[in-house]
């Protein structure tokens, strides 16, 4: 649990790590229109010769980010090949950074996630190992609260329960760090643990949804639909340009390209952390650009269902932006400390007294 919590405390800032250490993230915001997708593609192809044809199965996606940030053109070097990213100035198409397959930032973030999610073990064993550990951790958190609760409330017990005595000796200080920090972050640690177990065990996921929804049937994931393959020609010269014209006023926009003739264009409005459960998105027929699916109406869900849909964002701390990321990181750091301080408490109670008694016997002799 130390590894799971400690890696989480760092990985929660993966977006900030990427922005800080990956080249080509920022541009000077200009008071003019950004280039359309076709224009970005043509500019990129002048400099990078191995970009595939921008027809079906060529480009993967184009991201227009908020003002002051570069655009990202993603492509594959084959139908099932590796992903490559071009960071472009959205105003003139200048290539700021070409990430071929991966880089040290991605590898670092993936290393943290592998430790957090699988303890660097093969799937699915690693997932079951981490998920089972989290269940025991959840039980320990609940029983720890019971152990923390004083039998009588008075000034002394309140001080011990809610304050850390920094001038105390090491044993007392360790107990305070375990009890007090554990109490103040308990609700957040429980939330992070519960929302994490969901990703491992289907029975836990089903029970979690049943509690949140009041026993309603499981929600189906929004359907992306398919394109009408009987239509052989497009009504638009450039479908991606047309989609950009329709939705380009959004500060953050992703256009995802079809891979096969039956696939669809998808437009994500203000996507966060690459997760789509809360993101408003639409899918479009390749040729007619008629909406054929997507995640467009969150009002149809109850509060409990919305919480369930937000499970990933709650778990990784992105649900409320930087503030909740910081809360999740602090709670994870405290969670990482609990097994250590708890072990020291157990060790001192089981073996510390014996050592102290032996020392007293030697001194008396």
C-alpha positions, 0 to 999 in steps of 0.5 A: 500500500505504501507503493500504491499510495506513494506512486498515486501522490505523484501520478496525480500530477501527470498533466503538470509533469507533461506540461513542465518537462515535455518540449513544445507545450506553449506558444504565444497567443495571437489575436487571429484565427488558428489554422484549420485541421487540413492546414495544420496537416499540410504544414506538418507534411512539408517537414515530416515525410513519414506522416501517413495520408490523411484519409481513412486510417491515416491521422488519429486525432488533432487537439486544439488546446486553450490559448497559449498552448500548442496543438497536437497532431497524432498519427500512426505509422501503420494500421496497428502501428505506434502512435506519434505526436506532433506539437504544432504552433496552431497559428502558423503550423511550425513544428515545436516537438516531434514525439516519436512513439514515446519519450522519457516523460511518458515512460516516467508517468507509465512507470508510476501508473504501472506501480500504482495499478499493478505493482509492476506485475503482469496483468491480471495478477497485478490488478488482483494483487493491488485490488485485494491489498486495497480491500484489506487497506479499506478494512484497516481504515475503518477499524482504525477509526474505531481504534482512534475513537476515545472511550471518554472525551476530555481535553487530554483525549481531544489533544491526542486525537486532533493535535500532533505533539511535535515535541514528544518523544519518537514513539508518541510522535509516531502515534500522533502522526498515525492517528491525527493525520490519518483522521484528517485525511480519512474520508479522502483516503476511503474515497480514493480506495473505494473508487480504485477497487472498482477497477479490479473487481466486477462484483465490487463495481456492481455493488458500488453502482447498486448503492449509488443508484438505488438499485437501478439497472446498470447504465450502458456506455454511450454508443458511438454509432457507425457510418453509412458505408453505402454513401460513397462521397462526402458532402464536404471537401474536408470533413475535419475542417467542417467540424472545426468550423462548427465547434472550434469556438471551444477553448479545448477541442479534440477531433478523432479520425475514423480508422475504417469505412464504417468508423466515425469522426468524434469531437470531444469538447473540453476533454480532461485527462483523456477520459470520456465519461464526463466529457461531452462528445459527439460522433459523426457519419464520415460523409454526411456529418450527421450525429450518430452517437455520443455522450451528449446529455448528462441530465438523464442520469440521477445524482448517484449515476453521475457520481458513478460516471465520475468515478475515474475523475474522482479517483485521480483527483481531476474532478475539481481541478488543481484543488482536488488534485492537491487534496488527492495527493496529500491524502495519498501521501498520508495513506502511504505513511499509515502502513509505516507508522502503523507497523512501528506502533505494532512493533513497539507494542509487541517488541518495544516493551520486551526490549525496555524490560531487558534493559531495566533488568540489566541496569538493575543487575 
